[in-house]
Amino acid sequence: MSMPRKRGPGRPRKVPVAEQRTLVLAAASHVFATNGVQGSTIEQIAREAGLTRQAVYELYGDKNAIFEAVVAQAEEDAYAAIAAAGASDAELDLKSWARKNYATLFEFVASHPDALALFQEAERAGNQALSRLRQRLARVYTDASGQRWAAFGVEPGRADTALVTMYFAMVESLVRLNWDGDPPDRDALLDLLTEFTIGGVLRLYSQAPEVIARVR
């Protein structure tokens, strides 16, 4: 009686196409963030992904197509994570809500270490992903913050869109800042941002309302 033949040792399994795409995008994100588009190659991406160059070409065609796919995924990942936090927790007051959302921005950057560098590289390459992301998030945050400003008798109007855009810019700057020595505790930065932005706007409304009025 003949025995069934066993699969030979060390024979690689066929990686499903969907899994290959995931591997390529994750690898390309790191490669592009580290080396830029011009300094990156299909060979580097394939090696990082554990695939052949041919497999990468078959999946995406060329380096530019991979870059566009990576940036699009980063934009959607960032929007999903940050917008969800901004639109939730309706019971939080203004300061608590603002602090929570600053924390969400820091957490996203920490869990996606290549994201900011990738967005910056996209901007240099003419892809306005970061600007689109800011605009999309500003709409979510403006709606949510406007409801909370009302508790203070404040109606910011269009000024809120400008303020939210400024908030994002401040967080991005702090995340990228090279500190002289160890950086401050993250909670200290969150408190600084919260008090500076919320407290600052409230002072504007009470002491210089004409400034906000001109932006409405």
C-alpha positions as CSV (number, residue, x, y, z in Angstrom):
1,M,0.0,0.0,0.0
2,S,1.5,3.3,-1.1
3,M,1.8,6.2,1.4
4,P,0.6,9.7,0.5
5,R,3.4,12.0,-0.5
6,K,4.2,14.7,2.0
7,R,4.9,18.3,1.1
8,G,8.6,18.9,0.9
9,P,10.3,20.7,3.8
10,G,10.9,24.4,3.5
11,R,8.5,24.8,0.6
12,P,7.2,28.4,0.8
13,R,3.4,28.9,1.0
14,K,1.7,31.0,-1.6
15,V,1.0,34.4,0.0
16,P,-2.5,35.6,-0.8
17,V,-2.7,38.7,-3.0
18,A,-4.5,40.7,-0.3
19,E,-1.7,39.9,2.2
20,Q,1.0,40.8,-0.4
21,R,-0.6,44.2,-0.9
22,T,-0.7,44.8,2.9
23,L,3.0,43.8,3.1
24,V,4.0,46.1,0.3
25,L,2.1,49.1,1.6
26,A,3.5,48.7,5.1
27,A,7.1,48.3,3.7
28,A,6.7,51.1,1.3
29,S,5.4,53.5,3.9
30,H,8.6,53.0,6.0
31,V,10.9,53.1,2.9
32,F,9.4,56.3,1.5
33,A,9.3,58.0,4.9
34,T,12.9,57.1,5.5
35,N,14.4,57.8,2.0
36,G,11.9,59.9,0.2
37,V,10.4,59.1,-3.2
38,Q,13.5,59.8,-5.2
39,G,15.8,57.8,-2.8
40,S,13.5,54.7,-2.7
41,T,13.6,51.8,-5.0
42,I,11.3,48.8,-5.8
43,E,14.2,46.6,-4.6
44,Q,14.2,48.2,-1.2
45,I,10.4,47.9,-0.9
46,A,10.4,44.3,-2.0
47,R,13.2,43.4,0.4
48,E,11.4,45.1,3.3
49,A,8.1,43.3,2.4
50,G,9.8,39.9,2.0
51,L,8.6,39.6,-1.6
52,T,10.2,39.5,-5.0
53,R,10.6,42.6,-7.2
54,Q,8.4,40.9,-9.8
55,A,5.6,40.4,-7.3
56,V,5.7,44.1,-6.3
57,Y,5.6,45.2,-10.0
58,E,2.7,42.8,-10.7
59,L,0.8,44.3,-7.7
60,Y,1.3,48.0,-8.4
61,G,3.1,48.6,-11.7
62,D,5.7,51.1,-10.6
63,K,7.1,53.1,-7.7
64,N,4.9,56.1,-8.2
65,A,1.7,54.0,-8.1
66,I,2.9,52.5,-4.8
67,F,3.6,55.9,-3.4
68,E,0.1,57.2,-4.3
69,A,-1.4,54.1,-2.7
70,V,0.6,54.4,0.5
71,V,-0.3,58.1,0.9
72,A,-4.0,57.4,0.2
73,Q,-4.0,54.7,2.9
74,A,-2.2,57.0,5.4
75,E,-4.7,59.7,4.8
76,E,-7.7,57.4,5.3
77,D,-6.1,55.8,8.4
78,A,-5.4,59.2,9.9
79,Y,-8.9,60.5,9.2
80,A,-10.6,57.4,10.5
81,A,-8.7,57.4,13.8
82,I,-8.7,61.2,14.5
83,A,-12.2,62.0,13.2
84,A,-13.8,59.2,15.2
85,A,-12.4,60.7,18.4
86,G,-13.4,64.2,17.5
87,A,-17.0,63.3,16.8
88,S,-17.4,61.1,19.9
89,D,-17.9,61.7,23.7
90,A,-20.8,64.3,23.4
91,E,-20.9,64.5,27.2
92,L,-17.4,66.0,27.5
93,D,-17.0,69.7,28.2
94,L,-15.0,71.9,25.9
95,K,-11.6,71.6,27.7
96,S,-11.9,67.9,28.4
97,W,-12.9,67.3,24.8
98,A,-10.1,69.4,23.4
99,R,-7.5,67.7,25.6
100,K,-8.8,64.3,24.6
101,N,-8.4,65.2,20.9
102,Y,-4.9,66.6,21.4
103,A,-4.0,63.2,23.0
104,T,-5.5,61.4,20.0
105,L,-3.3,63.3,17.7
106,F,-0.2,62.5,19.7
107,E,-1.3,58.8,20.0
108,F,-1.8,58.6,16.2
109,V,1.7,59.9,15.5
110,A,3.2,57.5,18.1
111,S,1.4,54.5,16.6
112,H,2.2,55.6,13.0
113,P,5.8,56.8,13.2
114,D,6.1,57.2,9.5
115,A,2.9,59.2,8.9
116,L,4.2,62.7,9.3
117,A,7.3,62.1,7.2
118,L,5.2,60.4,4.6
119,F,2.8,63.3,4.4
120,Q,5.6,65.8,4.1
121,E,7.2,63.8,1.3
122,A,3.8,63.7,-0.4
123,E,3.6,67.5,-0.2
124,R,7.0,67.9,-1.7
125,A,5.9,65.5,-4.5
126,G,2.8,67.6,-5.2
127,N,0.3,65.4,-3.4
128,Q,-1.7,67.6,-1.1
129,A,-2.8,64.7,1.2
130,L,-1.9,66.6,4.4
131,S,-3.8,69.7,3.4
132,R,-6.8,67.5,2.4
133,L,-6.6,65.7,5.7
134,R,-6.5,69.0,7.7
135,Q,-9.5,70.3,5.8
136,R,-11.5,67.1,6.3
137,L,-10.7,67.0,10.0
138,A,-11.4,70.7,10.4
139,R,-15.0,70.1,9.3
140,V,-15.5,67.4,11.9
141,Y,-13.8,69.4,14.7
142,T,-15.6,72.6,13.8
143,D,-19.0,71.0,14.1
144,A,-18.1,69.3,17.4
145,S,-16.4,72.3,19.0
146,G,-19.1,74.7,17.9
147,Q,-21.6,72.8,20.0
148,R,-19.3,73.2,23.0
149,W,-18.5,76.8,22.5
150,A,-22.2,77.5,22.7
151,A,-22.0,76.6,26.4
152,F,-19.8,79.7,26.9
153,G,-22.1,81.9,24.8
154,V,-19.6,81.9,22.0
155,E,-20.6,81.7,18.3
156,P,-17.3,81.5,16.4
157,G,-18.7,81.0,12.9
158,R,-16.0,80.7,10.2
159,A,-13.3,81.6,12.7
160,D,-13.6,78.1,14.2
161,T,-12.3,76.6,11.0
162,A,-9.2,78.8,11.2
163,L,-8.7,78.0,14.9
164,V,-9.0,74.2,14.3
165,T,-6.5,74.4,11.5
166,M,-4.1,76.3,13.8
167,Y,-4.5,73.6,16.5
168,F,-3.4,70.9,14.1
169,A,-0.4,72.9,13.0
170,M,0.7,73.4,16.7
171,V,0.4,69.7,17.4
172,E,2.4,68.8,14.3
173,S,5.1,71.4,15.3
174,L,5.4,70.0,18.8
175,V,5.6,66.4,17.6
176,R,8.5,67.3,15.2
177,L,10.3,69.6,17.7
178,N,13.8,68.6,18.6
179,W,14.1,69.4,22.3
180,D,17.3,70.4,24.0
181,G,17.6,67.4,26.3
182,D,14.7,65.1,27.2
183,P,11.3,66.2,25.9
184,P,8.7,67.3,28.4
185,D,6.2,64.8,29.7
186,R,3.4,64.3,27.2
187,D,0.7,65.3,29.8
188,A,2.5,68.6,30.2
189,L,2.3,69.3,26.5
190,L,-1.4,68.3,26.4
191,D,-2.1,70.7,29.3
192,L,-0.1,73.5,27.6
193,L,-2.0,73.1,24.3
194,T,-5.4,72.9,26.0
195,E,-4.9,75.9,28.2
196,F,-3.2,78.0,25.5
197,T,-5.9,77.3,22.8
198,I,-9.1,77.2,24.8
199,G,-8.1,79.8,27.3
200,G,-6.6,82.0,24.6
201,V,-9.8,81.9,22.5
202,L,-12.0,82.7,25.6
203,R,-9.7,85.7,26.4
204,L,-10.0,86.9,22.8
205,Y,-13.8,86.8,23.0
206,S,-13.8,88.7,26.3
207,Q,-11.0,91.2,25.7
208,A,-10.6,91.6,21.9
209,P,-13.9,90.3,20.3
210,E,-13.2,92.4,17.2
211,V,-10.3,90.1,16.2
212,I,-12.5,87.1,16.0
213,A,-15.3,89.1,14.3
214,R,-13.0,90.0,11.5
215,V,-12.4,86.3,10.7
216,R,-16.0,85.3,10.8
